[in-house]
Amino acid sequence: MKTLIDDILQKPHAGEMQYTSKDFKPDVDVRWCAGCGAISVLSPAQRLMPDLGIPKEKIVFISGIGCSGRFPYYMDTYGFHGIHGRALPIASGLKIARPDLSVWIVTGDGDNMSIGGNHFIHACRRNVDMNVLMFNNEVYSLTKGQYSPTSHRGQITKSSPLGALDDPFNPVALALGASASFVARGHDKDRAQLQQLLQKAHQHKGFSFVEIYTNCRIFNDGAFDLYTNAETREEHTVWLEHGMPLLFGKKKDKGIKLDGFKPTIINLNENGNSINDVLVHNEQDSTLAFILANMTYSEELPRPMGTLQNLERSSYEERVVKQIEDEVNLKGEGNLESLLLGESHWTI
Amino acid sequence: MSKLTEHLEEVTIRFAGDSGDGMQLVGTQFSDTSGFAGNEVNTFPDYPSEIRAPEGTLYGVSAFQIHFGTRNINTTGDFVDVLVAMNAASLKVNIANLRDQGIIILNTEGFDARNLKLAGYTTNPIEDGSLQKYHVVAIDMAKELKKGFIELDVPSKLIQRTKNLFALGITYWLFNRPLEATVSWINKKFKGKEDVILANVHSLQAGWNFAEKNEDFKKQYIIDKSQLAPGKYRNITGNQAVALGLVVAATKAHLPLFLGSYPITPATDILHALSGYKKYGVKHLQAEDEIAGITSAIGAAFGGSLAATTTSGPGLSLKTEAIGLAVMTELPLVIVDVQRAGPSTGLPTKPEQSDLMQAMYGRHGEAPLPVLAAASSSDCFNMTVEAARIALKYMTPVILLTDGYIGQASEPWQIPDIKSLPDITPQFASDPATFKPYLRKAETLCRQWAIPGMQGMEHRIGGLEKEDGSGVVSHDALNHQKMTELRQKKVDGIANDIPELKVIGDSEGDLLLLSWGSTYGAAKTAVEKLKGDGHNISFAHLRYLNPFPKNLGDVLHRFERVVIPELNMGQLKNLIQAKYLKSVIGINKVQGKPFKSIELEEKIKMLLSLENLNRWKANKGEVDIPVDL
């Protein structure tokens, strides 16, 4: 069953791969608005690529529609700008057909949670090995400012002048509920941290979902300031690191303690609390991941950032390949002549 | 006891019973055996859309029709000659299409008070004289079977389940068919279940023996062998043929095959078949919806697979935006639409040809693509390979139209020698130095296919308009005009690469019957009958709907009148009238059933009358003459 694709796959990369981030910047103008959060994701992505050790002809960026949809044009790799909401099935088909590729999806809260919501939950459970970067700006920007599936109730937008009536999705909880194996959250104000998260998503074998808070200066400016600005974020977010206690606050003197299944805040300087009382993160514990994800819209608790869950599970395309291999091992490679003859035939 | 024999040219037999009576199984066996016996065969399974309909009900009736004979078996048969009815409901549902003097083989057990009531009979048709114009053989099959099994140690429950094989045995005697093929099938099918094999084989033989001894069966009918071209044959449904066509096309193109699909009646059998072809390297994704079905295929095509998606009308509607994406990105993709009666959910199990306009134009923007249509079950194989050839050679999505009739019906297929089929050459880019994603070959206007993994040809494509050549996103006014025209020209140019339309009969004259898709069989049979009766009529069949064959306009204008029978309200008629400014007479049927050849024969006979021709001329062909079915 050797095909022309096998010839392409087996061809080694010519020359040495000594990439710098510049090699991933194509000769086009970046047309996002000045100060757009998306720009802050582009540079960590371009900087990460040389570290992957993958020839750039094997990297593919796929997007849907929305501001995030332009991302592939700004990466000098293979790229595909799909239609609204369909980046995930396009990417799934590509990765299943071509497991040799490193496949990245760039999407937004509208593209991925609304019109592409069905594809998202199924991609989560299917676990095709690909990385989803979801730019969440809690608004539709490319259509000039309507409320999105992650907008808050009461949010004033062009299509909700008196306030949105919907309650928002919590993207990480939705991903966990749909059995995504890797779920993380980052933001656009700490590029080094974001690059680290993207690296981790890449290393995870299977479906990786990274929600990225990206500020939209035009239609929802400052939506995440509390959680992303250097002055406030330490008080209002907690960074999740496997094996590390959930500490937060400028002096890292506050921690999250579990009261049954209920996360509570303790102050290490009060009531004889110690570091031993603080919850230690385990990214392989999916029950814990849910508890942490549900801290998201809490008024009192800090917002969880970092890796919520990181499970090892066979990826879908691996299973596809294995099923074919198992069948060939069991029955031998298919003989086309006998397939055409079918169960019964006759000769005239 | 020797009985009379009579030679017949053709016969239509229909096995009908309750959904649980195993009619599809015996129907398939009868058609395979008829094929083995050297006959032409055309079959149609007719089963309810209910999964397990309540026993004995009218809507739970399942039937399988086989039309077989020595020559010209192009349809599943207009009228039934032999009806096997396992219960009262199956008689009630199927008797309307039985020929006068036809044979009815009844299982009396299915005509008890309960079954009669469920079927809506107030009196028992076996006894009330209502079946007098038929030759009725009423048999208590359970009782007959018990007799035959006295010496065998087989549970009686199992025996009861083999009544269908008993009925099959009777019909095998009636048409002097050998039992071997079915016996060997039973042995293979139930390997390891000795008592099941024993029960089935025994019932089959018991049926044969019963018919041979029974006084009600006075004659055996002999159907001579057909003059088929030498070769290997098998029975094949259109859906099976599409699946095989895709595998063969991928092999001839030396590409991996990827199917992205979502289950939908009546197309799902293609997904079933391909999902079982793992040892041939076929990858498939049963997607979460129709849109994911096609977009996953587009992703696979971007990666260098021969990609396909299979669906029926409602699914095609959902895929339209993505088809536009495939048009814009100029990626090869085979889209198979097994048409069913619409609109909306319509009649999910019933055929229609009403997606033609959708296939042609059902996208926003100017989005031309090639549209092909298979003529018969076995032709689905050829046209699938052809669809893949065009998709890969021209870098374009192609829609192949079949329908629920030829998708599920079967006929003998001469198995091709794969080596003798021409290779398909994908249009891969090769030179990074000159590569641009939208540079076109002068001859075909197709762009080059650079797939991830090809070094130095990294590029971005998508649904936005591209600059000619470079493929860079462009909103330039004149460029859009140019690209729109190029996409159209590319598809139009395929006319130079497809066979011209062949006219059977005189190349000019009064009347041309022009069919497309699955109406081929009924139209061909009608034409042959009319010619046999001395009528002068020409016939042509279209497999290429976009672009049309180059000579179509010439052909049309050489005839005074052109008649197009379609299972829709005149979609091809409208396309042809618009393009060639030629008035067309439509024969249109939307009953969820294929044409009977007799229907076409009668309508054409009417049109052929001098009076009708004069009326047409008086109206200068400008007024359509209604042809009510």
Interface residues (C-beta under 8 A of the other chain):
Chain A: M1 K2 T3 L4 I5 I8 L9 K11 H13 A14 P26 V28 P55 K56 E57 K58 I59 V60 I62 S63 G69 P72 Y73 D76 T77 Y78 G79 F80 H81 G82 I83 R86 L88 P89 I90 A91 S92 G93 L94 K95 I96 A97 R98 D100 L101 N118 H119 H122 V320 Q323 I324 E327 V328 K331 G332 E333 G334 L336 E337 L339 L340 L341 G342 E343 S344 H345 W346 T347 I348
Chain B: D32 G35 F36 G38 A181 W185 K188 L228 A229 P230 G231 K232 Y233 R234 I236 Q240 L244 V247 V248 A250 T251 A253 H254 L255 P256 F258 G260 Y277 K278 K279 Y280 G281 K283 L285 A287 E288 D289 I291 A292 G293 T295 S296 A297 I298 G299 A300 F302 G303 G304 S305 A307 E321 A322 G324 L325 T329 I415 P416 I418 P426 F428 I451 P452 G453 M454 Q455 G456 M457 E458 H459 R460 I461 G462 G463 L464 V472 V473
